[in-house]
Amino acid sequence: MSRVRIALLNAAHGDENTRRNFRRELDADLVEFSATDGHLPDHYDWDGVVVTGSRSSVYWDEAWIQPTRRWVRDAADEGLPCLGVCWGHQLLADALGGRVADMGEYEIGYRTVQLSGDNPLFDGLDGEYTVFTTHSDSVVELPPGAVEIARNDYGNHGFRKGHVFGVQFHPEYDTKTAREVTLGKDELSDERKQAVVDGITEKNYAKACEPKRLFENFTSYVRHVDRVEDDATATAASD
């Protein structure tokens, strides 16, 4: 089965963990663009798009955010399958007409999330799963026409609109990334950070590996979309 070609919009401000994690989890030919440095694709000739997490907020006035928002909105309009993770999830929701806001609190650490398997991203995943979370913003209003596909007691953790999917949690994280991100949260007390670090165990990580299946599901979905479009093109050419 052929590998798909995906544009990876890296919004992580140069964090090497992000590059390593997504390259490990996605069975695809990834072409990386440093969105925070203003580098974006100059075309939409991709099989799919993945947007990473970021330490920024989508509503901040940073020079790179608005062009990235426009690009992903146009990519969605072009019909490209898109997957956003954490900040990427929020950006896609915002770009498609949803609303992102400060939660007034922090969700961080291994938490449980209810996933709805009634969509191709969570094929084979239905029910409650352990995931690693780290965010203080959330999608408080879904884009028009979007459906919620994941939730916990902090709020929305995933949505789908057409070929666009977003998840608030971090399925790509390994334990190294989880520890470094937690210890780097200067806004959290040492006591809370230590409590989160104490929970970063191999047992919890093993549980959180189950939802990693969504990456395989996404690349399978991308192939399916490409195949359908190819078949439609071939049919039109033969008419």
DAQUI-V898978 format. One record per backbone hydrogen bond with DSSP energy under -0.5 kcal/mol. NH is the residue of the N-H (numbers start at 1). CO is the residue of the C=O. E is the energy in kcal/mol with one decimal. If there is no record, write none. Layout:
{{NH,CO,E} {NH,CO,E}}
//
This chain:
{{4,27,-0.5} {6,4,-0.6} {6,29,-2.3} {7,48,-2.2} {8,6,-0.6} {8,31,-2.4} {9,7,-0.8} {9,50,-2.9} {10,8,-1.0} {10,33,-2.8} {11,9,-0.7} {15,12,-1.3} {18,15,-0.7} {19,15,-1.0} {20,16,-2.2} {21,17,-2.8} {22,18,-2.3} {23,19,-2.0} {24,20,-1.7} {25,21,-2.1} {26,22,-2.1} {27,25,-0.7} {28,26,-1.8} {29,4,-3.1} {30,28,-1.0} {31,6,-2.6} {32,30,-0.6} {33,8,-2.8} {35,10,-1.4} {35,33,-1.4} {36,10,-1.0} {37,34,-1.1} {38,35,-2.0} {39,34,-2.2} {40,38,-0.7} {46,44,-2.0} {47,5,-2.5} {48,5,-1.2} {49,81,-2.2} {50,7,-2.5} {51,83,-2.6} {52,9,-2.2} {60,57,-1.8} {62,60,-1.3} {65,62,-1.5} {66,62,-0.8} {67,63,-0.6} {68,64,-1.5} {69,65,-2.6} {70,66,-2.5} {71,67,-2.3} {72,68,-2.4} {73,69,-2.1} {74,70,-2.4} {75,71,-2.5} {76,72,-2.4} {77,73,-2.2} {78,74,-1.8} {79,76,-1.4} {80,75,-2.2} {81,47,-0.7} {82,163,-1.9} {83,49,-2.3} {84,165,-2.1} {85,51,-2.4} {86,167,-3.0} {88,85,-2.3} {90,86,-2.2} {91,87,-2.9} {92,88,-2.3} {93,89,-2.1} {94,90,-2.7} {95,91,-3.1} {96,92,-1.6} {97,94,-1.5} {98,93,-3.2} {99,141,-2.5} {101,138,-2.3} {103,136,-3.5} {104,136,-0.6} {107,135,-2.5} {108,106,-0.6} {109,133,-2.3} {111,131,-2.9} {113,129,-2.5} {114,151,-3.1} {115,113,-0.6} {115,127,-3.2} {116,149,-2.8} {117,115,-0.7} {119,117,-1.4} {122,119,-0.8} {123,120,-1.2} {125,122,-3.0} {126,124,-0.5} {127,115,-2.6} {129,113,-2.5} {131,111,-2.8} {133,109,-2.2} {135,107,-2.2} {138,101,-2.2} {140,99,-2.0} {140,138,-0.9} {141,99,-1.7} {146,143,-2.4} {147,160,-2.6} {149,158,-1.8} {150,158,-1.1} {151,114,-1.7} {152,155,-2.1} {155,152,-1.6} {157,150,-2.9} {158,150,-1.0} {159,166,-1.7} {160,147,-2.2} {161,164,-2.6} {164,161,-2.2} {165,82,-2.7} {166,159,-2.2} {167,84,-2.6} {168,157,-2.0} {169,157,-0.6} {170,132,-2.7} {171,169,-0.7} {173,170,-1.0} {178,174,-2.2} {179,175,-2.3} {180,176,-2.3} {181,177,-2.8} {182,178,-2.0} {183,179,-2.7} {184,180,-1.2} {185,182,-1.6} {186,184,-1.6} {188,185,-1.7} {193,189,-2.5} {194,190,-2.3} {195,191,-1.9} {196,192,-2.1} {197,193,-2.6} {198,194,-2.6} {199,195,-0.8} {199,196,-0.8} {200,197,-1.6} {201,199,-1.8} {205,201,-2.5} {206,202,-2.4} {207,203,-1.7} {208,204,-2.2} {209,205,-0.9} {209,206,-0.6} {210,207,-1.3} {212,209,-1.0} {213,210,-1.7} {214,211,-2.2} {215,212,-2.0} {216,212,-0.7} {217,213,-2.5} {218,214,-2.4} {219,215,-2.2} {220,216,-2.2} {221,217,-2.4} {222,218,-2.5} {223,219,-2.2} {224,220,-2.1} {225,221,-2.6} {226,222,-2.5} {227,223,-2.6} {228,224,-2.5} {229,225,-2.3} {230,226,-2.6} {231,227,-2.5} {232,228,-2.2} {233,229,-2.3} {234,230,-2.5} {235,231,-2.4} {236,232,-2.4} {237,233,-2.2} {238,234,-1.4} {239,235,-0.8} {239,236,-0.6}}
//
